[in-house]
Amino acid sequence: MSIAGTFDITVKTPVGEQLGVFVFVVEGELLTGSLTTPKGTVDLSEGKIIGNKLDFFTKITTPMGKMKAHIKLKYFHHLVC
């Protein structure tokens, strides 16, 4: 099963819930795509898929400025955890 598609997300942070949309594009074990938040859209980089695990980097905007985020997720039948 492919994780390719568009997913609404909610992230709980110290400054409250943050909303966003992931777009995942899959070619074999390569993962690309984007993350859109109220602050703009950023690309995913260094993405890979191994089994039901996703591993990628993106940039996020925080009260302290932009930061590189390393994100690791698991998915089950389009449920991302």
C-alpha positions as CSV (number, residue, x, y, z in Angstrom):
1,M,0.0,0.0,0.0
2,S,1.3,3.4,-0.9
3,I,1.4,6.4,1.4
4,A,1.3,8.8,-1.6
5,G,-1.4,11.5,-1.2
6,T,-2.5,14.5,0.9
7,F,-2.9,14.4,4.6
8,D,-4.1,17.0,7.1
9,I,-2.1,17.1,10.3
10,T,-2.4,18.6,13.8
11,V,0.8,18.9,15.9
12,K,0.6,19.7,19.6
13,T,3.3,22.2,20.5
14,P,4.1,24.3,23.6
15,V,2.4,27.2,21.9
16,G,-0.8,25.3,21.0
17,E,-2.0,23.1,18.2
18,Q,-0.4,23.8,14.8
19,L,-2.2,22.7,11.6
20,G,-0.7,21.7,8.3
21,V,-1.0,19.6,5.2
22,F,1.6,17.0,4.0
23,V,1.7,16.0,0.4
24,F,3.7,12.8,-0.1
25,V,5.0,11.7,-3.5
26,V,6.4,8.2,-3.6
27,E,8.7,6.6,-6.2
28,G,9.8,3.1,-4.9
29,E,11.5,3.8,-1.6
30,L,12.1,7.5,-2.4
31,L,9.8,10.0,-0.6
32,T,9.4,13.6,-1.7
33,G,6.6,16.2,-1.3
34,S,5.8,19.2,0.8
35,L,4.4,20.5,4.1
36,T,2.0,23.5,4.0
37,T,1.3,25.5,7.1
38,P,-0.2,29.0,7.7
39,K,3.4,30.2,7.5
40,G,3.9,28.8,3.9
41,T,5.0,25.7,2.0
42,V,8.3,23.9,2.4
43,D,9.7,20.9,0.6
44,L,10.5,17.5,2.1
45,S,14.1,16.3,1.7
46,E,16.2,13.2,2.2
47,G,12.9,11.2,2.3
48,K,12.8,7.4,2.3
49,I,10.3,4.7,3.0
50,I,11.2,1.4,4.5
51,G,8.3,-0.9,5.1
52,N,5.6,1.1,6.8
53,K,8.1,3.7,8.1
54,L,8.7,7.2,6.7
55,D,11.9,9.2,7.4
56,F,12.5,12.7,6.0
57,F,13.6,16.2,6.8
58,T,11.8,19.5,6.3
59,K,12.1,23.1,7.6
60,I,9.6,24.5,10.1
61,T,9.1,28.0,11.4
62,T,9.1,28.4,15.1
63,P,9.1,31.4,17.5
64,M,12.9,31.1,17.4
65,G,13.1,31.1,13.6
66,K,13.4,28.5,11.0
67,M,14.7,25.0,12.0
68,K,15.4,21.8,10.2
69,A,13.1,19.0,11.5
70,H,13.9,15.3,11.2
71,I,10.5,13.5,11.1
72,K,10.0,9.8,11.5
73,L,6.4,8.3,11.1
74,K,4.7,5.0,10.8
75,Y,1.6,4.4,8.8
76,F,-1.1,1.7,8.7
77,H,-3.7,1.7,5.9
78,H,-3.4,5.5,5.5
79,L,-3.4,6.2,9.2
80,V,-0.2,8.1,10.0
81,C,1.1,7.8,13.5
